[in-house]
Structures are given as structure tokens and as C-alpha cells.
Amino acid sequence: MSRVHDALRKVTQDSPDTVREPVRAPVYKPEPPSDAPDGDSPRPAAHVPVSTGVLVEAVEPDMRDVIRTAKEIPFTPASDSLLVNPSKPREAPAEEFRSLRTRLNHLQTLQPLHTLVVTSASPAEGKSFTAANLAIAQSQLADKRVLLADFDFRRPSVDKTFQIDCSPGITDYLTGRASLSSIMRKVAGTNLYILTAGDAVPNPLELLNLKECKALIGDLRDQFDWVILDSPPLLFAADGNLLATMCDGTILVVRIGATTFDAVTRAMQSLCENNVLGVVVNGARRGELYSKYSYYHDYYTPETEDRRVSGASAVPAIEGADSAIESK
């Protein structure tokens, strides 16, 4: 026994660190799970989450980086798109959309309002026209960052309006075939960003039901002052109703001489009237639009009075959906 003590004493004197090292090492090892059997040692891979976080960030880039690196496109709308011309702000249709913009910005000060669905009861009533022009009007304000997103996967039109490629777009992102960075575009010289619909899919409604779709709208809401969604007509697809539940507000577009009172009533009922902000009346005659501006617009000529344009009489409609429907 004395020989054993002598050997231990000699080791301690020659290299003291060899005795202390085994005592320090366990401090850096993770504690075993509380439900682990006695005697089980923890696995060394317990500290892997740090590297896993890096991988997630590589797959899902920060939304601010996506916006900052968005591909710029020129503003070259189709000749028949009927978009308001930013260089001619005195035209009556542009003034109508500025009035609509003012009402919406005022509502935004009263309630959380950043994501907006623009829809209609039936096709060809002007929802896409209204969504695009409202987005342009909002983007003309220096302090507003605006996104126009084409969620009409059945009959997309934003790509045709701005003469850009439809794909890659939102459907490609939701199906995992494209990154968010590759589908985000910015109109050069403006605060307007665009997301096109993407490739056609056989199941648009199922795609909108994905949790990724709701997460996308939520992420966009956090980074843009206004996210304006163009959706399918309410009475022809359930897409618009579903999108309305994910957004802060809905605007219903009706067309003079085309939309019936019954169609508007059924469309409102399908939305449950929960977040309907108002109704935009589309398809007024030029003479009707210019009547209240004729004193200021000296370039108005009576020869153009009967020419029909897609103007939006939004000022009275946005005050309330009920009053707008009753007046029509």
C-alpha cells in the first residue's frame, strides 16, 4: 500500500495539471436529460443548434435584404393598361385614386391597416385596374413603401399590365421552386414593389391554404406600409374570401352598368362584412369625372365627354360599405 501512495505522490509532484484536467473537463459537457437513465452520458452533439440557425438563415434570407436587393424593372406599362400617368397628375382619374389614397391613409391612423385585398363580385369589373392604380398612387408618397401582389392565380394580370415575366412568382415561391429574393421586383425610380402570380397551378385554393402563404403575407405586412393584393372575383372562386381572412381590410370594386345589386349583396355576404372598408365605383363617364374638376382643368374639351374611361369614384364609397351599396 505504501508503494501506491508513493507513486501517486510522485505523479502529483511531476505534473500537477494531469490531476486537475479531469476535474475541469466535465464543466464543458452538457447536462444529461432529466429523464435519462442513471449512468447515461450526454451526446457530444448537444450544441449543434448554433450551426443549424446559420443554415435556416441561408434558406430564408431576411426580408429587409430581399427588399434591398430586389431586381429593378423599368416602368413601361402596356398601352391598354389604363394606368394613371404620374407625369399628368391633373387628370381626373389620377385625382380619384389620390382621394382613395387619402381616405385609406386616414383609416390607417385609426386602426392597424397595412394589408388590403382588392376584389370584385364578378370578372371584368376593374379590380386589377383599381389595385394597380391604387398601388401607384400610394407609392408616389415619399414615405410609403408599397407592394402590389398578384394573388389571382387563376387569371393573373399584373405581369401583363407592367409587361414583365409572370414567372417566377408567388406560386413558385409557395411550392419551393423559387426563393423570395428571385421573385421580388422594384419599379425603378419609385417606392413600388411587385410580386407576380407565377406559374399556373392546378390547385390555387389549396396553395393559399398553406401555412407558408399566411406567413408570407405576415412578413410582407411587417416591411411595407401597404401590401395590396389583387384577388379573384368573390362569386367565381373562394380565393378572395380566404385572402380576406388573412388581411386587414377589403375593398370591393363594382362597375356601373355591369354589377347588379344582387351580386354586390352576395359578395358582401360571402365576406361576412367583417373587414370590408368600402366600395369603389368603376366605369364612370369622363364627363361625370370632370364635372367637379372642370373649373381647374382648362384642358377639358366637350368632345371627350362621351368617351368612357375606367375611373374610380372612390371618395363617397370609402366612407362605408353600407352607404355605398344603398346609393347604388
N, C-alpha and C positions, 0 to 999 in steps of 0.2 A: 504494500500500500504506500510505503514511503517513496518508492520509486515512481509511482504515479503522480504524487504531489510534486516531486522534484521535476518531473517532465513538464507539468502544467506551469510551474513557476518559471521554468526556463523559456517556454513559449511566450509567456506574458512579458518577460523582460526583453526578449529579442525583437518582437514585432507586435506592439500593443494594438495596432489597427485591426489585426486579424481577429481580435476578440470582440471589438466594438462593431465591426461591419455587419455581422449577422443581426445585431440588435437594431441598427438603423434601417436596414433594407425593408422590413415589413411595413414601415411607415408609408412607403410609396405604393403599396399594393392596396387595391380596393377592398372594402369590407365584403365578406360573403353575404349573400341574400339572407334575410331573416328566416325564410322558410327552408333554407338549405340544410341537409342533414349534417349532424355533427361530424367534423373531420373533413368535410369537403373544402377544397381550396378554390378560391375565385379564379376565373379565367383571365388571362392577360388582356383579352380583347375588350375589357370593360370600358376603356377610354376611347373607343372608336367614334362616338358621336361628333367629335370636333371635325374630323375629315369628312364625315357624312354631310355636315352642314355646308361644306365647300362644294360638294357635288350638287346639292339641291340648288344653290345659288347659280351654278353654271347652267343648269337646265332651265331655271326660271329667273331670268335677269330682273333686276329692279325696274319697276315701272318708270321711274324717272330716267333711267338710262335708255329705256325703249323710246321714250318721248324725245330725249335729247338727240338720239341717233336716227330718228325717223327719216326715211328717204323723202327728199323734196321732189314735188312734181309741179309743173307749170299750170297756171290757171288758164286752161283752154277748153271751156265748156262747149258742148255741141251747139250748133246754131239754132236748133229747135228745142233747146232745153228750157227756155223761158226763165233763165236765172236772172236775178236783178243785176244790173251793171254797177259795180262800185264806183265807176267813174262818172255816173249820172245819178247822183243822189237825189235830184229833184223830181225824178219820175214818180208818179203816184204809186205804182206797185211797191217800189222800194220804201216809200214813206209808210205804207201799210205794214210792212214787215218790221220797220223800226218801231211802230206803235205797238205791235205784238211783242217785240223785244222788251220795250219799256214796261209793259204790264207784267211780263214774266219776271223780269229783274226785280220789280217791286214785290211780287209774290215771294221771291227768293229771300227777301229780307224779313218776311213774316213767318216762313216755315222752311224746313230742310227741303230744298228743291234743286237737284243737280241732274238727275236722270229723267228724261222726258220721252215718252212714246208718242209718235205722231202716226195716227191711223185713220181709217175711214170705214164706213159701213160696207161699201161695195167698191169694186175696181173702178179706175178712171175717174176718181173724184178729186184728185190733186194732193194726195197725202205725200208722195215723194217730192213733188214740186214744193210743197209747203215746208217739208223737213229740210230740204237743201237750202232754200232761201232764208229760212229762219237761222240755220247754222251760219250762213254767210253774214247775215245781219249781226248776229252775236259776235262773230269773230272780228268785226270792224271796230269793236271796242278794245282799246289798247290793253286793258287789264283783264281781258277774258280769254281763257284758253278753251277752245270748243272742239268737240269731236262729233263728226257725223258718221254713224254706224249703220250699215245696211243689214238689218236682220230679217229682211224679206228674202228668205232662202228659196222661195218658190218662183218669184219673178223679180229678181234683183234689177235695180235701175241706176244706182249711184254710179257704177262704173261707166255706164253709157252717158250719163249726164256730164261727168267730168272727163270722159274719154280716156280712161285708164283701164288697166287689166283687172278683170274681176277676180282672178286667182293669182297668187294665194290670198285668201281672205279668212273670214271668221270660221267658216265650216272647216277649212283646212287646219286652223289652229285647234278647234274643239276636237277634231279627230286625230290630233297628234301628228299631222303631216307637215306642219309649219310652225315656226316659232312666232311669238308675238312681235318680235323685232322685225321679222320679214314681212309682216302684213300691215304694219303701221306706216302711213304716208302723211306728209305735210304739204299743204299748198304753199308754194314759195311766196315769201313776202307777206304772209298772213298768219293769224293765230288759229287757222282751221286745219284740223287733222281729219283723216278719213280712214275708215275701215270698210272695205268692200265685202260682199257676201261670201265670195269664194266659190269653189266648185259645187255643182249641183249634188245634192244628196237625196237618197230615196226616203229618208225619214226625218224631215225637218223638225217636227214636233218632238220626237224623241231626243234629238240633238239639243233642243232648247231645254229639255228636262234634266240634262246632265248637270251635276253639281259644279262642273268646270264653267258652265255658262253663267250661272249665278255669281260665281267667284270672279269671273272676268268683268261683269258689269259692276260689281262692288269695287274692284281695283280701279277701274276706269273712273268711277264716281269720285274716288279719293284724289285723283290727279287732275281732273278737268272741272272747270266752272260749270260747263254744260256738256252733257252727253245726250245727243239727240238720236233716237232710234227710229228708223223707218221700218214699219212692220206690215205684214199682210192685212188685207181687209178683215174686219171682225166677223162678218156674216159668211165668209167663204173659207175661213181657217181659224183654228183655235190658237194659233201662234200669238196673235196680238193680245188675246186675253191673258195668256201665260206671261208674256213680257210685261204687261201692265202690273202684274203682281210683284215683279222684281224691281220696278222703277218707282220714282217719287210722284210722278204725275202723268196724265194722258191728255192729249189734245185730239179731238175728233174733227175731221175735215169733211164738210158737206159741200155739194156743188149745186148751184142754182139751176133749176130746171132738170136736174137728174136725180138727186137724192130725195126720196119720199119721206114723209113724216113717219110712216110705219117703220122704215128702215132705220131711221135715227133712233126711234124708240127702242127697237130690238137691239140695236148696237149698244145703247146706253145700259140696257138691262143686262147684256152679256158682260159688261164691265162692272156690274153691281154698283155703279155710280160712286165708288169709294174714293178714287183719286182722280176723277175727271175734272180738269181745270177749266175747260171751256170748249167752245166750238168755233172753228174758223170757217167762214163762208167764202167759197171759192167760185170763180166764174162770173164775176160782175162785169158789166159793160164798161168800156173805157169812159163813156160819158158819166156813168154813175161814180166812177172812181175820181174823176177830175172835178166833179161838181163842187166839192169843198176846197179844192186847191186852185180853181181857175183864177182867182184873184191874184195868186202869187206866181202861177206858171204862165208866163207870157208866150210860151211856145206852143200852147194848146191851140189846135185847129179843129173846127167843127167837122171837117171831112173825116176825121178819125173816130167820130162819136160812136158809130155802129160797129166798129171793129172790136171783136171780143178778145179779151186777154184774160190770163189766169191771175187775177188779182185777189188778194185775201182781205176781206173786210173783217178784220180781227178785233178792232177796238171794242165794239159793243159785246162781241161774243165772249171774249175772255173774262168778262166780268162775272159770268156764271153760266154753267151749262143749262140750268133750268130756264132761265130767261131767254137764252139764245134759242132753245128749242121751241118755246112758246111763240117767239116772234116769227118763226118760220113756219 
